């Protein structure tokens, strides 16, 4: 089963912490991240 999850945070540090917890909790793969603007960052 494949699914796509997204995390959106304000600031890169929060994104790194969330992505770290995500990859440690389940068998997931971090595909990419994008800086949106206004300090917001999204990871796929």
ABEGO torsion letter per residue (X at the ends): XBBBBBBBBBEAAAAAAAAAAAAAABBBBBABBBBAEGGBBBBX
